[in-house]
Amino acid sequence: MKAAANLALAASAERPLTPQQRKFNQLVRKIEQARAELLAWQEQAPLFAQAHDQRMRPLQGEYAACQQAMVRKLDAMLARTGWTKAQRGTMCQILCSVAGQLLEDEQTDAGLATAIKALYDKHADTDFDTENRESIAAMKNLLETITGVDLGDEALETEEGLFARTQECLRAKVQDDKRDPPPRPARPSAAARRREAEAEQATQSMREVYRKLASALHPDRAADGPDRVARTALMQRVNQAYDAKDLLALFALQLEIEQVDMEHLARATAECAQHYNRVLADQLAALQAQIQARRAVFYMDFEIDPFLRLNPHKLGMLLEREASALRAMIAGARRDLRQLDDPASAKRWLKRMHRQQQSLDTVLPFDFPF
């Protein structure tokens, strides 16, 4: 396809661009920018995933080993006498918090999970499975309130099962709504009728461009076999562009086969710019929706702050930040483990953790940020 610059309309002293032609140029630029961004996400996201796995998995393994060591060390400390009630409470809370993170980690194998769960149950007021059921029940009630669907009385043991049930019930609700007789449509307003007419004119304008191309490239007009092959290939591109509602690709093909020149396109756009602009605006919106969907999947896969604006060409910087942060957490975890080897430093460490619990109402050590 021709570059966006080749499709932009140029002004002249005799014929300055109209507002609609300026908007046409603006939409052309935005579409090309959106195409470039979508292509960047499509190319860079898989590369990031591969690099993330290579860089982060070993570090995550090191951090998980520190978590396991912390759980076992606190269990051993709690088996000894000489601790105050507050110190024991702090140790139990930290142990259960870290053990809970390990049990939620998909990389924790079944054998290790069984051992960690036993330590959790040993020191928690309520065993892990009971707390998990209560948490899922609370989440179920929240989802029922948000979605307005009844998720049934059957007990669910995992969050994955709860979300699967929610999706199933939502799909069933959509089907039920479809079976209900649709309400009698209200008489469309004048504005709605005008928008519908504009949409039809926009579709007709693109259809006219398509018909001109189809007529020019008809195989019956081929001079010989090679010409027929070339026309067939071009017509396939025309059909793909038309099916995708890609008006710019159709314009580019017109220029490619010299059916029109930019002067001709400028004159045509002066007359049909409003209709063309509507098609281009829809095309831009579709591209932006694809970018948003691609970005949302990426953010969800790597648990990235949704308000963080990422450049797909600079994802390596994100990986460096994550790796650096995790290395710092590993260093901090190892430092904490060393402090617990000495009774005096262990008491100071517990005092600091207790203050953090009181000020933030949470356990800070070993909170996994990814």
Beta strands, then each sheet from edge to edge (+ up, - down):
end
